[in-house]
Amino acid sequence: MSVTVVQTSGSYQDLKRILTYFLDQNEPGVGSRFADAFDETLKSIADNPELGIPWDSEEKRLENVRVKLVQGFEKYLVFYRVLRDGVHILRIFHGHQDIENIL
């Protein structure tokens, strides 16, 4: 049974930034594939929210945050939190970013 997926403004901005990057690199096909892969990843999270890997952090504010790879784009990570009203997609990052400091 799927749960509701809620995208935060931060995740929308991240997705926009990533897609703009692919367009700027003259890779609209890659951007389109990324958008499709991201949608599939969200469906997977909705179907099995507990399968995401718990994010290991000593920061109290990052408690109960999980992470899942974007299918087919394994360098991109979706960070989310499972709450009563559904799954909240917090951010989307490339694995080389300083995630701990910007999450």
C-alpha positions in Angstrom: 0.0 0.0 0.0 1.4 3.3 -1.0 1.7 6.3 1.3 1.4 9.9 0.3 4.5 11.6 -0.9 4.9 15.3 -0.1 7.7 17.2 -1.8 9.1 20.1 0.1 10.1 23.4 -1.5 13.8 22.4 -1.0 13.3 19.2 -3.0 11.5 21.1 -5.8 14.4 23.6 -6.0 16.9 20.8 -6.0 15.1 19.0 -8.9 14.9 22.3 -10.8 18.6 22.8 -10.3 19.5 19.3 -11.4 17.3 19.5 -14.6 18.7 23.0 -15.4 22.2 21.6 -15.1 21.5 18.8 -17.6 20.0 21.4 -20.0 23.0 23.7 -19.6 25.2 20.8 -20.4 23.2 20.3 -23.6 21.9 17.0 -22.3 18.1 17.3 -22.5 17.7 13.6 -23.0 19.6 12.9 -19.8 17.5 15.4 -18.0 14.3 13.7 -19.2 15.7 10.3 -18.1 16.5 11.8 -14.7 13.0 13.2 -14.3 11.5 9.7 -15.1 14.0 8.0 -12.8 13.2 10.4 -10.0 9.4 9.8 -10.5 10.1 6.0 -10.3 12.2 6.5 -7.2 9.4 8.4 -5.5 6.9 5.6 -6.4 9.3 3.1 -4.8 9.6 5.2 -1.7 5.8 5.5 -1.5 5.4 1.8 -1.8 8.2 0.9 0.7 9.3 3.9 2.7 11.2 1.9 5.3 13.5 0.5 2.7 15.5 3.7 2.5 18.8 3.6 4.4 18.8 5.6 7.7 21.0 8.6 7.4 23.8 8.3 9.9 24.3 11.7 11.6 24.8 12.9 15.1 22.8 16.0 14.3 19.5 16.0 16.2 17.7 17.8 13.3 18.6 14.9 11.0 17.0 12.3 13.2 14.8 9.8 11.3 16.0 10.9 7.9 16.4 8.2 5.3 18.1 8.2 1.9 17.5 6.4 -1.3 19.5 6.4 -4.6 17.7 7.7 -7.7 17.3 4.6 -9.8 19.8 4.7 -12.7 21.5 7.8 -11.4 23.2 6.3 -8.3 25.2 9.4 -7.6 22.0 11.3 -6.8 20.4 10.8 -3.4 16.9 11.5 -2.2 16.6 12.4 1.4 13.2 12.0 3.1 11.5 11.5 6.4 8.5 9.2 7.1 5.9 11.0 9.1 2.2 10.2 10.0 0.8 12.0 7.0 3.2 10.4 4.6 6.7 10.6 3.3 8.2 14.1 3.1 10.9 14.4 0.4 13.4 16.8 1.9 16.2 17.3 -0.6 17.9 15.7 -3.6 21.7 15.9 -3.7 24.6 14.7 -5.8 26.8 12.4 -3.6 29.8 14.7 -4.0 28.1 17.6 -2.3 28.7 18.5 1.3 25.4 16.9 2.3 25.7 17.1 6.1 26.2 20.8 6.0 23.5 21.7 3.5 20.8 19.2 4.5 
